[in-house]
Amino acid sequence: MLEGFRRQLGWSKSELARRAKVTKKTALNAEKGELITPNTARKIAQALSEGLGRTVLPGDIEGLNQRIEAQDAQ
C-alpha cells in the first residue's frame, strides 16, 4: 500500500507529493485508491524508489489504481 511505503519512509502526505512532483490532492487521491494516470503512478514509484534506495514499480504498490490510457488498451 502506498500509505505503508510513505510511513516506512517517515514522509507526510505533503512530503510524498513534493518528492513525486505532484499536487498534494493527487497524492491523497492515489493513497485513497482513486484513479490516477500512469504518469502519476510512475512519478510516485520513482519517488519511493529514490527514498528507499531500491526499485519500486507502480505494480509493486498495492492499491494504486491507474487509469488505462487509450494507447495502453491496444
N, CA, C and O atoms as a GROMACS GRO file, in nm:
protein
  296
    1MET      N    1   0.084  -0.119   0.000
    1MET     CA    2   0.000   0.000   0.000
    1MET      C    3   0.088   0.125   0.000
    1MET      O    4   0.195   0.129   0.060
    2LEU      N    5   0.039   0.224  -0.068
    2LEU     CA    6   0.113   0.349  -0.075
    2LEU      C    7   0.134   0.408   0.064
    2LEU      O    8   0.243   0.458   0.094
    3GLU      N    9   0.033   0.404   0.146
    3GLU     CA   10   0.046   0.459   0.281
    3GLU      C   11   0.157   0.387   0.358
    3GLU      O   12   0.233   0.450   0.432
    4GLY      N   13   0.168   0.256   0.341
    4GLY     CA   14   0.272   0.179   0.409
    4GLY      C   15   0.412   0.222   0.366
    4GLY      O   16   0.500   0.238   0.450
    5PHE      N   17   0.431   0.239   0.236
    5PHE     CA   18   0.560   0.287   0.187
    5PHE      C   19   0.590   0.426   0.244
    5PHE      O   20   0.701   0.454   0.290
    6ARG      N   21   0.488   0.513   0.239
    6ARG     CA   22   0.507   0.650   0.287
    6ARG      C   23   0.545   0.653   0.434
    6ARG      O   24   0.636   0.725   0.474
    7ARG      N   25   0.475   0.574   0.513
    7ARG     CA   26   0.504   0.569   0.658
    7ARG      C   27   0.641   0.508   0.686
    7ARG      O   28   0.712   0.552   0.776
    8GLN      N   29   0.676   0.407   0.608
    8GLN     CA   30   0.808   0.344   0.625
    8GLN      C   31   0.919   0.447   0.606
    8GLN      O   32   1.022   0.443   0.673
    9LEU      N   33   0.896   0.539   0.514
    9LEU     CA   34   0.995   0.643   0.488
    9LEU      C   35   0.985   0.761   0.584
    9LEU      O   36   1.072   0.847   0.586
   10GLY      N   37   0.879   0.764   0.665
   10GLY     CA   38   0.861   0.874   0.758
   10GLY      C   39   0.815   1.002   0.691
   10GLY      O   40   0.836   1.112   0.742
   11TRP      N   41   0.752   0.988   0.574
   11TRP     CA   42   0.706   1.103   0.498
   11TRP      C   43   0.562   1.138   0.530
   11TRP      O   44   0.478   1.051   0.552
   12SER      N   45   0.535   1.265   0.533
   12SER     CA   46   0.396   1.312   0.540
   12SER      C   47   0.338   1.301   0.399
   12SER      O   48   0.410   1.276   0.302
   13LYS      N   49   0.209   1.321   0.388
   13LYS     CA   50   0.146   1.321   0.256
   13LYS      C   51   0.199   1.436   0.172
   13LYS      O   52   0.217   1.422   0.051
   14SER      N   53   0.225   1.549   0.235
   14SER     CA   54   0.281   1.664   0.163
   14SER      C   55   0.421   1.633   0.112
   14SER      O   56   0.458   1.673   0.002
   15GLU      N   57   0.500   1.562   0.193
   15GLU     CA   58   0.636   1.526   0.152
   15GLU      C   59   0.633   1.430   0.034
   15GLU      O   60   0.712   1.444  -0.060
   16LEU      N   61   0.545   1.334   0.038
   16LEU     CA   62   0.530   1.242  -0.076
   16LEU      C   63   0.497   1.322  -0.202
   16LEU      O   64   0.558   1.300  -0.307
   17ALA      N   65   0.402   1.412  -0.192
   17ALA     CA   66   0.363   1.494  -0.308
   17ALA      C   67   0.481   1.575  -0.360
   17ALA      O   68   0.504   1.581  -0.480
   18ARG      N   69   0.555   1.635  -0.270
   18ARG     CA   70   0.670   1.717  -0.309
   18ARG      C   71   0.774   1.633  -0.382
   18ARG      O   72   0.824   1.672  -0.488
   19ARG      N   73   0.806   1.518  -0.325
   19ARG     CA   74   0.910   1.434  -0.384
   19ARG      C   75   0.866   1.372  -0.516
   19ARG      O   76   0.948   1.349  -0.605
   20ALA      N   77   0.737   1.345  -0.529
   20ALA     CA   78   0.685   1.287  -0.654
   20ALA      C   79   0.654   1.394  -0.758
   20ALA      O   80   0.621   1.364  -0.872
   21LYS      N   81   0.663   1.521  -0.715
   21LYS     CA   82   0.633   1.634  -0.804
   21LYS      C   83   0.489   1.627  -0.857
   21LYS      O   84   0.463   1.646  -0.976
   22VAL      N   85   0.397   1.599  -0.762
   22VAL     CA   86   0.254   1.602  -0.791
   22VAL      C   87   0.189   1.689  -0.685
   22VAL      O   88   0.252   1.723  -0.585
   23THR      N   89   0.065   1.726  -0.707
   23THR     CA   90  -0.005   1.805  -0.606
   23THR      C   91  -0.038   1.718  -0.485
   23THR      O   92  -0.044   1.596  -0.495
   24LYS      N   93  -0.060   1.783  -0.373
   24LYS     CA   94  -0.098   1.709  -0.253
   24LYS      C   95  -0.230   1.636  -0.277
   24LYS      O   96  -0.247   1.523  -0.232
   25LYS      N   97  -0.322   1.700  -0.346
   25LYS     CA   98  -0.451   1.637  -0.374
   25LYS      C   99  -0.432   1.510  -0.456
   25LYS      O  100  -0.497   1.409  -0.430
   26THR      N  101  -0.342   1.514  -0.554
   26THR     CA  102  -0.315   1.396  -0.636
   26THR      C  103  -0.257   1.284  -0.550
   26THR      O  104  -0.296   1.168  -0.563
   27ALA      N  105  -0.163   1.318  -0.462
   27ALA     CA  106  -0.105   1.218  -0.372
   27ALA      C  107  -0.211   1.158  -0.280
   27ALA      O  108  -0.212   1.038  -0.256
   28LEU      N  109  -0.299   1.243  -0.229
   28LEU     CA  110  -0.408   1.195  -0.143
   28LEU      C  111  -0.500   1.102  -0.219
   28LEU      O  112  -0.540   0.997  -0.168
   29ASN      N  113  -0.534   1.140  -0.343
   29ASN     CA  114  -0.620   1.055  -0.425
   29ASN      C  115  -0.556   0.920  -0.450
   29ASN      O  116  -0.622   0.816  -0.443
   30ALA      N  117  -0.426   0.921  -0.480
   30ALA     CA  118  -0.354   0.796  -0.505
   30ALA      C  119  -0.358   0.707  -0.381
   30ALA      O  120  -0.379   0.586  -0.390
   31GLU      N  121  -0.336   0.767  -0.265
   31GLU     CA  122  -0.334   0.690  -0.141
   31GLU      C  123  -0.472   0.634  -0.107
   31GLU      O  124  -0.482   0.528  -0.046
   32LYS      N  125  -0.577   0.705  -0.147
   32LYS     CA  126  -0.714   0.657  -0.122
   32LYS      C  127  -0.759   0.554  -0.224
   32LYS      O  128  -0.868   0.499  -0.212
   33GLY      N  129  -0.676   0.527  -0.326
   33GLY     CA  130  -0.711   0.428  -0.426
   33GLY      C  131  -0.794   0.483  -0.540
   33GLY      O  132  -0.852   0.406  -0.618
   34GLU      N  133  -0.802   0.615  -0.550
   34GLU     CA  134  -0.876   0.674  -0.661
   34GLU      C  135  -0.792   0.664  -0.788
   34GLU      O  136  -0.671   0.645  -0.782
   35LEU      N  137  -0.858   0.678  -0.902
   35LEU     CA  138  -0.789   0.667  -1.030
   35LEU      C  139  -0.684   0.775  -1.048
   35LEU      O  140  -0.708   0.893  -1.023
   36ILE      N  141  -0.567   0.733  -1.092
   36ILE     CA  142  -0.460   0.826  -1.127
   36ILE      C  143  -0.405   0.786  -1.263
   36ILE      O  144  -0.427   0.674  -1.309
   37THR      N  145  -0.336   0.877  -1.327
   37THR     CA  146  -0.278   0.845  -1.457
   37THR      C  147  -0.154   0.757  -1.441
   37THR      O  148  -0.090   0.757  -1.336
   38PRO      N  149  -0.120   0.683  -1.546
   38PRO     CA  150   0.005   0.605  -1.541
   38PRO      C  151   0.127   0.693  -1.515
   38PRO      O  152   0.221   0.651  -1.448
   39ASN      N  153   0.127   0.814  -1.569
   39ASN     CA  154   0.239   0.905  -1.547
   39ASN      C  155   0.252   0.940  -1.398
   39ASN      O  156   0.363   0.943  -1.345
   40THR      N  157   0.141   0.966  -1.334
   40THR     CA  158   0.142   0.994  -1.189
   40THR      C  159   0.191   0.873  -1.112
   40THR      O  160   0.270   0.887  -1.018
   41ALA      N  161   0.146   0.754  -1.151
   41ALA     CA  162   0.191   0.632  -1.084
   41ALA      C  163   0.342   0.616  -1.096
   41ALA      O  164   0.408   0.576  -1.000
   42ARG      N  165   0.396   0.647  -1.214
   42ARG     CA  166   0.541   0.638  -1.234
   42ARG      C  167   0.615   0.739  -1.147
   42ARG      O  168   0.719   0.707  -1.090
   43LYS      N  169   0.562   0.860  -1.137
   43LYS     CA  170   0.626   0.963  -1.053
   43LYS      C  171   0.629   0.920  -0.907
   43LYS      O  172   0.730   0.938  -0.839
   44ILE      N  173   0.520   0.865  -0.860
   44ILE     CA  174   0.513   0.819  -0.721
   44ILE      C  175   0.610   0.703  -0.699
   44ILE      O  176   0.683   0.701  -0.599
   45ALA      N  177   0.611   0.608  -0.791
   45ALA     CA  178   0.702   0.494  -0.778
   45ALA      C  179   0.848   0.540  -0.780
   45ALA      O  180   0.930   0.488  -0.705
   46GLN      N  181   0.880   0.637  -0.864
   46GLN     CA  182   1.016   0.689  -0.872
   46GLN      C  183   1.056   0.756  -0.740
   46GLN      O  184   1.167   0.736  -0.691
   47ALA      N  185   0.965   0.834  -0.684
   47ALA     CA  186   0.994   0.900  -0.556
   47ALA      C  187   1.019   0.795  -0.446
   47ALA      O  188   1.111   0.809  -0.366
   48LEU      N  189   0.936   0.693  -0.444
   48LEU     CA  190   0.954   0.587  -0.344
   48LEU      C  191   1.086   0.514  -0.367
   48LEU      O  192   1.156   0.481  -0.271
   49SER      N  193   1.119   0.488  -0.493
   49SER     CA  194   1.245   0.420  -0.526
   49SER      C  195   1.364   0.500  -0.473
   49SER      O  196   1.455   0.444  -0.412
   50GLU      N  197   1.362   0.630  -0.497
   50GLU     CA  198   1.471   0.715  -0.450
   50GLU      C  199   1.478   0.717  -0.298
   50GLU      O  200   1.586   0.715  -0.240
   51GLY      N  201   1.363   0.722  -0.234
   51GLY     CA  202   1.360   0.726  -0.088
   51GLY      C  203   1.406   0.596  -0.024
   51GLY      O  204   1.474   0.596   0.078
   52LEU      N  205   1.369   0.485  -0.085
   52LEU     CA  206   1.402   0.354  -0.029
   52LEU      C  207   1.537   0.301  -0.075
   52LEU      O  208   1.592   0.209  -0.014
   53GLY      N  209   1.591   0.359  -0.182
   53GLY     CA  210   1.718   0.311  -0.235
   53GLY      C  211   1.707   0.179  -0.306
   53GLY      O  212   1.803   0.103  -0.315
   54ARG      N  213   1.589   0.150  -0.358
   54ARG     CA  214   1.565   0.029  -0.436
   54ARG      C  215   1.453   0.057  -0.534
   54ARG      O  216   1.376   0.152  -0.517
   55THR      N  217   1.443  -0.025  -0.635
   55THR     CA  218   1.342  -0.002  -0.738
   55THR      C  219   1.203  -0.041  -0.688
   55THR      O  220   1.181  -0.152  -0.639
   56VAL      N  221   1.111   0.052  -0.702
   56VAL     CA  222   0.970   0.027  -0.676
   56VAL      C  223   0.896   0.061  -0.805
   56VAL      O  224   0.905   0.173  -0.855
   57LEU      N  225   0.824  -0.036  -0.858
   57LEU     CA  226   0.745  -0.015  -0.978
   57LEU      C  227   0.601   0.015  -0.940
   57LEU      O  228   0.557  -0.022  -0.831
   58PRO      N  229   0.526   0.082  -1.027
   58PRO     CA  230   0.386   0.110  -0.993
   58PRO      C  231   0.308  -0.017  -0.954
   58PRO      O  232   0.223  -0.013  -0.865
   59GLY      N  233   0.338  -0.128  -1.020
   59GLY     CA  234   0.270  -0.254  -0.989
   59GLY      C  235   0.305  -0.311  -0.853
   59GLY      O  236   0.235  -0.399  -0.802
   60ASP      N  237   0.412  -0.261  -0.792
   60ASP     CA  238   0.454  -0.306  -0.660
   60ASP      C  239   0.375  -0.237  -0.549
   60ASP      O  240   0.382  -0.278  -0.433
   61ILE      N  241   0.300  -0.133  -0.584
   61ILE     CA  242   0.229  -0.053  -0.485
   61ILE      C  243   0.084  -0.100  -0.481
   61ILE      O  244   0.001  -0.059  -0.563
   62GLU      N  245   0.055  -0.186  -0.385
   62GLU     CA  246  -0.079  -0.241  -0.372
   62GLU      C  247  -0.182  -0.129  -0.356
   62GLU      O  248  -0.162  -0.035  -0.278
   63GLY      N  249  -0.292  -0.140  -0.430
   63GLY     CA  250  -0.399  -0.043  -0.418
   63GLY      C  251  -0.384   0.080  -0.506
   63GLY      O  252  -0.473   0.165  -0.509
   64LEU      N  253  -0.272   0.090  -0.579
   64LEU     CA  254  -0.254   0.202  -0.670
   64LEU      C  255  -0.342   0.176  -0.792
   64LEU      O  256  -0.322   0.077  -0.862
   65ASN      N  257  -0.435   0.263  -0.816
   65ASN     CA  258  -0.538   0.242  -0.917
   65ASN      C  259  -0.511   0.331  -1.038
   65ASN      O  260  -0.548   0.449  -1.038
   66GLN      N  261  -0.448   0.274  -1.138
   66GLN     CA  262  -0.412   0.352  -1.257
   66GLN      C  263  -0.521   0.347  -1.362
   66GLN      O  264  -0.578   0.242  -1.392
   67ARG      N  265  -0.549   0.462  -1.418
   67ARG     CA  266  -0.643   0.471  -1.528
   67ARG      C  267  -0.574   0.413  -1.651
   67ARG      O  268  -0.456   0.440  -1.676
   68ILE      N  269  -0.646   0.335  -1.727
   68ILE     CA  270  -0.591   0.277  -1.850
   68ILE      C  271  -0.605   0.382  -1.960
   68ILE      O  272  -0.714   0.430  -1.990
   69GLU      N  273  -0.491   0.417  -2.017
   69GLU     CA  274  -0.489   0.513  -2.127
   69GLU      C  275  -0.527   0.442  -2.256
   69GLU      O  276  -0.505   0.322  -2.270
   70ALA      N  277  -0.584   0.515  -2.350
   70ALA     CA  278  -0.629   0.458  -2.477
   70ALA      C  279  -0.517   0.380  -2.546
   70ALA      O  280  -0.541   0.270  -2.597
   71GLN      N  281  -0.395   0.434  -2.548
   71GLN     CA  282  -0.285   0.365  -2.613
   71GLN      C  283  -0.244   0.239  -2.538
   71GLN      O  284  -0.192   0.146  -2.599
   72ASP      N  285  -0.268   0.234  -2.407
   72ASP     CA  286  -0.236   0.116  -2.327
   72ASP      C  287  -0.334   0.003  -2.351
   72ASP      O  288  -0.301  -0.114  -2.332
   73ALA      N  289  -0.454   0.037  -2.392
   73ALA     CA  290  -0.561  -0.062  -2.409
   73ALA      C  291  -0.546  -0.140  -2.539
   73ALA      O  292  -0.610  -0.244  -2.556
   74GLN      N  293  -0.463  -0.093  -2.630
   74GLN     CA  294  -0.449  -0.161  -2.759
   74GLN      C  295  -0.365  -0.286  -2.750
   74GLN      O  296  -0.344  -0.353  -2.851
   0.00000   0.00000   0.00000
